[in-house]
Amino acid sequence: MNVPRNLDRWVCMLVLPLCALSNAGVALAKEPSARPNVLFIAVDDLNHWVGHLDTHPGTLTPNIDRLASRGVTFGRAYAAAPLCNPSRVSVLTGVMPARSGVYGNFEDLRQQLPDVVTLPQYFRQHGYIVKGGGKIFHRGPGGDEDAWDEYFQHEKSKAPTDKARSEQVGMWNPWGPSTLDDRAMSDARIAEDIIAELEARHDKPFFLAYGTSKPHLPWNVPRQYFEMHPRESVVVPTVAENDLDDIPPFGRRLAAEVLDVSNNADKATPGGDHANVVQYNQWQAAVQGYLASITFADAQVGRVLDALGASPHADDTIVVLWGDHGYHLGQKEHWRKHTLWEEGLRTTLVISAPGFAKAGVRSDRVVSLIDLYPTLIELAGLDPRPGMDGRSIAPLLRQPDLPWPRPAVSTYGFRNHSIRTERWRYIRYHDGTEELYDHDVDPNEWTNLAVPPVAATHRKAIELLARHLPEVNVPAPATPVLDPKRPGK
């Protein structure tokens, strides 16, 4: 039997004992007065299109790039789920979707995990003043009443669009310049609340969480951000013709339709975003809207970072910035998230930890957002909390190229999983169908190696990757909790 190139190297990486972790040691618990502050920034629907990663031409994120120059950026950071609620629940509880049963946007955190201690709640229990605003949990406001001393919330901006923007009947185009200015946008108003906290005096360490609502749809932000991305200069992603031809039927449905992923229901709501974008020649306009919304979110993040830099807390505050999952803009004939492919899961993760992390370096080790909870409590010198599925990536902040054999495991719906290593992505759906991509030669995931006749050549790699599939798969709740104020999107 033929085996993949460098399989022996990959197997060694996969099964290496985590000796590097023991060499790095575990941070000793610190006295409350010596503990660092935490600024926790969540950017809604931000994929990996940030300037310093250079993954898409024309991206303008000077403030996120500035933060990266002061810390460690992770070039291969992946969400535990390609959807807001399950991704954020996993980050904030340290529990994977397969173990929590939170698969979609309707499941309630406390219904599924009634006794879990969330990340902000844990810091609050350990003497921190804990405040937040914007979108941190998906279900809100605040998401977890035991987590916060105070939570700031403003009504989302209606963001009327320029009336000169034409629309054709049947055209899907929730994007375009807004007639509002920055000050009227909810992300900017919440930034003001966070800035006020950074400027205030505190008698104990703080955990501040700032969540932007952009670049989530609709991509309606002030005109100046569209002007920064002139339509004629916008580059659309490179795609392969008939890219879905070698994809199993369930994968094709994820690309073409919006499913009830909690139970993989046969009933689906037709989406057809990509066909619509192509039909009405809107690809360039849509990408412009996404880029403009990223730059708007970056500007609000920059205001918060400026306030931190001007405060007495600049040198004793850990800053972590993360996007909650990836985002398709036509790749795999798909738009938005909702898939287990690279574009649906890869996101932005930057950690600045003065005195601990290196500055201005990049780690291309595969990491998961599920690792943020244990990482932050280690950096803060808090006692480890048992029962979490992630592992602290603090050692990578000191040694970004440290061998790191842990794959990123992601889940979308009951028994649909992705396993991502530095070389491979393996997907298995609930019906047993599979996909395999070799990122050494196919970074765009255009060729599925899990279909005959090539599948036989790669069966050993598939078997090794399959060992990381979750052993526990909690069924979805029979009756998801619906919140009419926050419909699934």
Phi and psi in degrees as a GROMACS rama.xvg file:
@    title "Ramachandran Plot"
@    xaxis  label "Phi"
@    yaxis  label "Psi"
@TYPE xy
-74.9559  147.947  ASN-2
-122.629  156.332  VAL-3
-61.702  153.065  PRO-4
-56.6681  138.519  ARG-5
59.2927  23.7376  ASN-6
-61.402  -36.7767  LEU-7
-61.1024  -39.9734  ASP-8
-64.2147  -42.4954  ARG-9
-65.9468  -41.6982  TRP-10
-60.5231  -41.9281  VAL-11
-61.4998  -42.47  CYS-12
-62.6303  -35.4732  MET-13
-71.403  -35.4349  LEU-14
-107.07  2.6994  VAL-15
-54.6844  132.811  LEU-16
-63.4169  150.721  PRO-17
-82.5693  54.1399  LEU-18
-65.4196  -29.9279  CYS-19
-61.3051  -30.9778  ALA-20
-66.5099  -41.6716  LEU-21
-68.69  -31.8682  SER-22
-66.4372  -36.7345  ASN-23
-70.3706  -27.7354  ALA-24
80.6078  168.901  GLY-25
-113.134  133.885  VAL-26
-60.4988  134.884  ALA-27
-73.3137  147.298  LEU-28
-60.2349  132.591  ALA-29
-100.385  153.117  LYS-30
-64.5882  146.669  GLU-31
-52.1384  -39.1022  PRO-32
-68.6483  -19.6944  SER-33
-98.802  -0.390668  ALA-34
-77.9209  142.392  ARG-35
-75.8911  157.393  PRO-36
-78.4906  165.998  ASN-37
-132.505  128.498  VAL-38
-112.344  115.144  LEU-39
-114.128  108.812  PHE-40
-114.08  118.792  ILE-41
-110.095  127.107  ALA-42
-112.211  115.356  VAL-43
-70.2149  126.586  ASP-44
65.0186  22.8289  ASP-45
-83.5437  119.401  LEU-46
-86.4389  -145.556  ASN-47
-96.8774  14.9814  HIS-48
-82.4177  74.8179  TRP-49
-124.316  151.77  VAL-50
-56.8942  -45.8342  GLY-51
-70.3294  -18.9153  HIS-52
-85.5775  -16.3462  LEU-53
54.0722  44.6691  ASP-54
-99.9459  -10.7259  THR-55
-149.582  131.489  HIS-56
-67.6595  141.514  PRO-57
89.1177  -2.37964  GLY-58
-66.8116  134.604  THR-59
-122.168  102.712  LEU-60
-137.188  63.7007  THR-61
-62.5765  -29.492  PRO-62
-80.8813  -40.7089  ASN-63
-64.0627  -38.211  ILE-64
-64.0508  -37.6106  ASP-65
-63.2946  -42.2238  ARG-66
-62.2714  -41.146  LEU-67
-61.6095  -32.6473  ALA-68
-69.393  -13.9477  SER-69
-105.261  -0.864895  ARG-70
-150.231  -150.5  GLY-71
-112.695  128.749  VAL-72
-106.449  143.845  THR-73
-108.32  112.405  PHE-74
-76.4169  -14.8246  GLY-75
-129.828  68.4007  ARG-76
-104.814  134.617  ALA-77
-130.635  146.176  TYR-78
-81.4139  154.748  ALA-79
-77.4951  -13.2636  ALA-80
-158.345  146.199  ALA-81
-91.8702  47.9505  PRO-82
-158.874  147.269  LEU-83
-57.3051  -58.3837  CYS-84
-62.1488  -52.7613  ASN-85
-64.9376  -33.5957  PRO-86
-65.1129  -48.9981  SER-87
-69.0295  -38.173  ARG-88
-60.4875  -41.3125  VAL-89
-65.594  -41.538  SER-90
-62.2067  -44.2076  VAL-91
-87.9774  -7.44395  LEU-92
-117.929  -20.5425  THR-93
76.529  15.2164  GLY-94
-116.154  127.776  VAL-95
-68.5196  152.739  MET-96
-55.4912  -37.8175  PRO-97
-64.4674  -23.7389  ALA-98
-98.4855  -22.2965  ARG-99
-92.4664  -26.6267  SER-100
80.0253  9.6081  GLY-101
-92.5598  100.846  VAL-102
-110.182  -26.6814  TYR-103
-125.898  -169.834  GLY-104
-85.4297  -5.18696  ASN-105
-97.842  -21.3458  PHE-106
-66.909  142.845  GLU-107
-97.297  132.052  ASP-108
-54.141  -52.178  LEU-109
-75.3151  -20.9551  ARG-110
-71.1875  -39.4491  GLN-111
-83.8217  -36.5419  GLN-112
-130.943  70.8355  LEU-113
-61.865  -27.3975  PRO-114
-107.734  4.97195  ASP-115
-68.8997  146.285  VAL-116
-100.096  113.881  VAL-117
-75.7421  164.63  THR-118
-56.958  -53.6378  LEU-119
-64.6133  -33.3318  PRO-120
-62.9473  -39.0655  GLN-121
-64.7123  -41.917  TYR-122
-65.434  -37.4921  PHE-123
-63.7781  -40.94  ARG-124
-64.1862  -21.9084  GLN-125
-104.376  28.1352  HIS-126
90.6096  5.79316  GLY-127
-84.2633  147.377  TYR-128
-83.4742  128.176  ILE-129
-123.185  115.685  VAL-130
-134.502  155.674  LYS-131
-158.025  173.214  GLY-132
-165.434  154.46  GLY-133
85.1277  -149.877  GLY-134
-98.6469  103.445  LYS-135
-110.133  -69.7768  ILE-136
-75.3247  156.489  PHE-137
-74.4475  -41.8834  HIS-138
-92.2351  130.228  ARG-139
-146.295  -165.565  GLY-140
-75.8799  145.061  PRO-141
86.7496  -38.9553  GLY-142
80.2906  -30.29  GLY-143
-152.472  102.321  ASP-144
-63.3022  -22.7458  GLU-145
-81.189  -4.28102  ASP-146
-89.5033  -22.8957  ALA-147
-122.149  141.935  TRP-148
-78.3132  -32.8886  ASP-149
-158.104  142.922  GLU-150
-132.439  128.277  TYR-151
-96.7822  131.437  PHE-152
-143.498  135.172  GLN-153
-125.344  147.681  HIS-154
-59.6839  136.311  GLU-155
-62.1121  141.94  LYS-156
-65.5161  135.349  SER-157
-71.7788  -26.6496  LYS-158
48.8086  62.7392  ALA-159
-59.5475  143.095  PRO-160
-97.3153  161.706  THR-161
-59.3653  124.446  ASP-162
-64.3689  -17.5718  LYS-163
-73.5009  -13.9209  ALA-164
-71.9557  120.414  ARG-165
-83.9222  150.327  SER-166
-133.156  141.334  GLU-167
-101.245  146.88  GLN-168
-59.3495  128.991  VAL-169
88.8273  -2.68449  GLY-170
-88.9935  129.578  MET-171
-87.4704  109.633  TRP-172
-151.363  72.3244  ASN-173
-81.1918  58.3532  PRO-174
-150.679  161.659  TRP-175
142.217  157.954  GLY-176
-60.8727  139.761  PRO-177
-93.1235  152.439  SER-178
-85.1094  -4.54948  THR-179
-79.3614  160.915  LEU-180
-103.631  176.086  ASP-181
-53.8789  -42.3097  ASP-182
-62.7052  -23.0091  ARG-183
-88.8727  -8.22984  ALA-184
-83.9109  140.642  MET-185
-62.2567  -35.8809  SER-186
-60.3165  -37.6603  ASP-187
-71.8589  -37.4503  ALA-188
-68.363  -37.627  ARG-189
-70.6319  -35.024  ILE-190
-57.0388  -37.6868  ALA-191
-60.7749  -41.1808  GLU-192
-63.6722  -42.5577  ASP-193
-66.9504  -40.4697  ILE-194
-60.7856  -42.2263  ILE-195
-60.274  -37.579  ALA-196
-68.6121  -37.2047  GLU-197
-68.1391  -30.051  LEU-198
-82.9247  -15.8193  GLU-199
-81.1148  161.495  ALA-200
-87.5829  139.871  ARG-201
-128.883  138.705  HIS-202
-94.6372  4.61454  ASP-203
-152.271  164.123  LYS-204
-62.7876  153.75  PRO-205
-120.147  152.475  PHE-206
-120.845  109.668  PHE-207
-112.454  128.315  LEU-208
-115.459  125.248  ALA-209
-120.923  120.615  TYR-210
-118.64  121.124  GLY-211
-83.9815  153.518  THR-212
-95.095  -13.1426  SER-213
-104.271  149.783  LYS-214
-90.667  33.8103  PRO-215
-60.3795  147.545  HIS-216
-57.8957  150.878  LEU-217
-77.866  148.083  PRO-218
-86.3329  66.7739  TRP-219
-115.765  100.931  ASN-220
-130.05  164.561  VAL-221
-51.0292  147.125  PRO-222
-53.2627  -35.6052  ARG-223
-57.2717  -30.0625  GLN-224
-76.604  -29.8599  TYR-225
-69.0841  -37.6927  PHE-226
-66.7756  -23.8103  GLU-227
-72.057  -14.7348  MET-228
-127.465  72.8195  HIS-229
-53.5751  135.409  PRO-230
-51.9151  -42.2709  ARG-231
-68.1101  -18.5944  GLU-232
-98.1049  -3.92214  SER-233
-72.5132  131.501  VAL-234
-102.748  128.735  VAL-235
-89.2381  155.379  VAL-236
-60.5022  149.274  PRO-237
-77.2932  127.704  THR-238
-129.466  164.678  VAL-239
-104.626  137.736  ALA-240
-66.8999  139.312  GLU-241
55.272  42.3183  ASN-242
-65.6685  -21.2653  ASP-243
-90.5687  1.64141  LEU-244
-63.56  -29.8539  ASP-245
-104.626  20.3012  ASP-246
-99.4053  139.327  ILE-247
-59.5537  157.905  PRO-248
-55.2231  -39.8848  PRO-249
-67.0804  -38.1278  PHE-250
-62.8758  -39.9524  GLY-251
-64.7896  -35.4612  ARG-252
-66.8126  -38.2181  ARG-253
-62.1619  -36.1847  LEU-254
-71.7714  -34.4054  ALA-255
-101.521  -17.0018  ALA-256
-138.463  163.237  GLU-257
-103.004  115.363  VAL-258
-101.411  161.962  LEU-259
-79.8795  93.4688  ASP-260
-76.1485  -15.7115  VAL-261
-58.4077  -41.2919  SER-262
-125.908  16.8596  ASN-263
52.4939  43.0468  ASN-264
-60.3217  148.085  ALA-265
-68.5499  -29.7737  ASP-266
-72.6222  129.094  LYS-267
-134.031  152.512  ALA-268
-98.8567  120.6  THR-269
-57.5721  135.069  PRO-270
-104.3  -75.6047  GLY-271
69.0676  24.5586  GLY-272
-58.2022  -44.8305  ASP-273
-66.0599  -44.3144  HIS-274
-59.9167  -37.8138  ALA-275
-68.5922  -43.607  ASN-276
-60.6301  -43.4767  VAL-277
-67.9586  -43.6061  VAL-278
-58.3369  -40.7186  GLN-279
-100.382  12.7795  TYR-280
55.3264  49.9774  ASN-281
-111.192  7.77952  GLN-282
-60.8292  -49.7348  TRP-283
-64.4275  -39.5114  GLN-284
-65.5104  -39.0828  ALA-285
-67.2877  -45.3453  ALA-286
-62.0527  -38.6242  VAL-287
-57.9854  -44.3404  GLN-288
-62.1265  -40.4901  GLY-289
-67.2078  -45.4774  TYR-290
-62.5436  -41.2099  LEU-291
-62.5095  -39.4537  ALA-292
-70.4006  -34.57  SER-293
-62.6163  -45.7675  ILE-294
-65.6674  -35.8931  THR-295
-62.6285  -47.7209  PHE-296
-60.5874  -40.4518  ALA-297
-60.3981  -38.3247  ASP-298
-64.2795  -38.288  ALA-299
-70.9362  -38.9404  GLN-300
-59.8383  -39.7725  VAL-301
-62.0862  -38.5865  GLY-302
-61.85  -41.729  ARG-303
-66.7097  -42.6342  VAL-304
-65.121  -37.7151  LEU-305
-61.1094  -42.6253  ASP-306
-64.5587  -39.5614  ALA-307
-63.2057  -43.8811  LEU-308
-62.7319  -30.1882  GLY-309
-88.8991  -3.63598  ALA-310
-94.8944  168.866  SER-311
-71.5478  -3.97577  PRO-312
-97.8486  4.37795  HIS-313
-59.0832  -36.8882  ALA-314
-94.8627  -2.25568  ASP-315
-129.731  32.5797  ASP-316
-125.475  124.108  THR-317
-78.5663  132.364  ILE-318
-118.453  126.603  VAL-319
-125.24  129.723  VAL-320
-122.764  130.794  LEU-321
-145.394  146.695  TRP-322
-94.6143  148.643  GLY-323
-81.3308  -10.4555  ASP-324
-178.303  -174.863  HIS-325
-85.7139  -167.589  GLY-326
-162.629  127.026  TYR-327
-87.5272  140.188  HIS-328
-129.78  53.7555  LEU-329
107.121  -16.2698  GLY-330
-63.793  141.198  GLN-331
57.1308  30.3068  LYS-332
54.9014  41.7062  GLU-333
-142.154  151.989  HIS-334
-127.187  153.113  TRP-335
75.223  -154.498  ARG-336
-101.291  -128.724  LYS-337
68.7307  26.5816  HIS-338
-139.029  164.818  THR-339
-101.656  16.5687  LEU-340
-86.6742  173.873  TRP-341
-54.0802  -46.8974  GLU-342
-69.8776  -25.1769  GLU-343
-79.8864  -16.2144  GLY-344
-120.719  -27.065  LEU-345
-77.0913  134.23  ARG-346
-141.203  -171.927  THR-347
-101.37  134.06  THR-348
-142.527  121.56  LEU-349
-130.754  133.352  VAL-350
-128.879  124.113  ILE-351
-114.757  120.255  SER-352
-133.143  88.9895  ALA-353
-53.0479  132.55  PRO-354
83.6826  -7.47073  GLY-355
-124.19  -53.0105  PHE-356
-87.8705  149.926  ALA-357
-66.9723  163.048  LYS-358
-114.047  135.528  ALA-359
69.7442  32.4513  GLY-360
-121.505  162.131  VAL-361
-123.255  136.164  ARG-362
-110.276  128.285  SER-363
-103.208  19.4027  ASP-364
-71.8879  145.08  ARG-365
-73.4804  122.848  VAL-366
-132.486  162.914  VAL-367
-120.952  149.429  SER-368
-62.8811  -20.2258  LEU-369
-61.5283  -18.4761  ILE-370
-81.4933  -7.43606  ASP-371
-66.9655  -42.1836  LEU-372
-57.9964  -57.4968  TYR-373
-63.7246  -29.4787  PRO-374
-64.9258  -47.7962  THR-375
-67.3415  -38.598  LEU-376
-71.8915  -28.3631  ILE-377
-69.2376  -46.139  GLU-378
-61.9188  -33.2737  LEU-379
-82.0001  -6.15494  ALA-380
76.1707  24.3521  GLY-381
-88.5914  159.641  LEU-382
-63.5846  139.555  ASP-383
-59.4592  148.757  PRO-384
-112.093  125.244  ARG-385
-72.4139  163.966  PRO-386
89.2805  7.69891  GLY-387
-96.1627  149.448  MET-388
-87.7588  -19.2257  ASP-389
-86.4416  174.112  GLY-390
-134.595  141.244  ARG-391
-59.1734  132.815  SER-392
-100.101  17.0627  ILE-393
-53.7309  -38.0107  ALA-394
-57.6999  -30.4091  PRO-395
-74.3898  -16.8308  LEU-396
-72.7776  -28.7357  LEU-397
-90.8593  -36.8768  ARG-398
-129.348  85.103  GLN-399
-61.1671  -23.2644  PRO-400
-100.862  14.8428  ASP-401
-57.6139  136.19  LEU-402
-54.9042  133.914  PRO-403
-142.035  87.7714  TRP-404
-80.716  1.25453  PRO-405
-74.9844  124.733  ARG-406
-78.6435  162.071  PRO-407
-92.5657  122.76  ALA-408
-103.857  129.609  VAL-409
-130.789  150.34  SER-410
-135.804  138.166  THR-411
-136.533  97.1994  TYR-412
85.7478  171.348  GLY-413
-67.3502  116.976  PHE-414
65.4305  28.9736  ARG-415
-114.509  116.768  ASN-416
-135.706  152.784  HIS-417
-124.318  139.676  SER-418
-119.249  121.195  ILE-419
-119.739  120.927  ARG-420
-111.455  -177.713  THR-421
-62.8619  -29.0174  GLU-422
-102.919  -38.4542  ARG-423
-115.083  152.411  TRP-424
-123.548  126.662  ARG-425
-120.311  130.793  TYR-426
-121.702  132.17  ILE-427
-126.999  127.365  ARG-428
-91.733  168.926  TYR-429
-61.6072  -23.3241  HIS-430
-90.5671  6.53815  ASP-431
89.9108  -7.1478  GLY-432
-72.7493  156.66  THR-433
-136.737  159.673  GLU-434
-138.413  147.957  GLU-435
-143.52  132.071  LEU-436
-130.889  137.109  TYR-437
-100.881  102.788  ASP-438
-72.0523  -12.3888  HIS-439
-64.5095  -32.5851  ASP-440
-122.867  -9.76753  VAL-441
-140.384  67.1049  ASP-442
-66.5225  -18.403  PRO-443
-90.0809  -1.83183  ASN-444
56.1028  52.8263  GLU-445
-91.8915  -21.0411  TRP-446
-122.502  111.73  THR-447
-80.207  114.491  ASN-448
-87.7488  2.98776  LEU-449
-96.7291  15.0047  ALA-450
-112.614  150.101  VAL-451
-61.2794  149.703  PRO-452
-89.892  -5.70062  PRO-453
-72.4903  -17.5914  VAL-454
-59.1731  -37.5622  ALA-455
-61.8781  -35.6754  ALA-456
-64.9535  -30.4014  THR-457
-109.385  15.3155  HIS-458
-62.4751  -36.6109  ARG-459
-64.9157  -42.8929  LYS-460
-61.5837  -41.3467  ALA-461
-61.7374  -43.1151  ILE-462
-62.4238  -41.3214  GLU-463
-66.3005  -42.6653  LEU-464
-66.4912  -37.3821  LEU-465
-64.2416  -19.3192  ALA-466
-64.2603  -18.4237  ARG-467
-94.7749  1.37964  HIS-468
-63.0662  142.731  LEU-469
-56.8118  134.124  PRO-470
-78.3756  -29.2878  GLU-471
-107.506  129.711  VAL-472
-130.442  97.4822  ASN-473
-70.2988  128.513  VAL-474
-61.5114  152.413  PRO-475
-66.9214  149.538  ALA-476
-59.5929  143.459  PRO-477
-63.1134  -37.4046  ALA-478
-127.599  92.7397  THR-479
-56.8927  145.061  PRO-480
-76.285  122.077  VAL-481
-100.907  139.077  LEU-482
-122.797  103.078  ASP-483
-62.6684  -18.7461  PRO-484
-81.0881  -19.1392  LYS-485
-133.427  73.7614  ARG-486
-65.1621  153.617  PRO-487
-66.1198  138.768  GLY-488
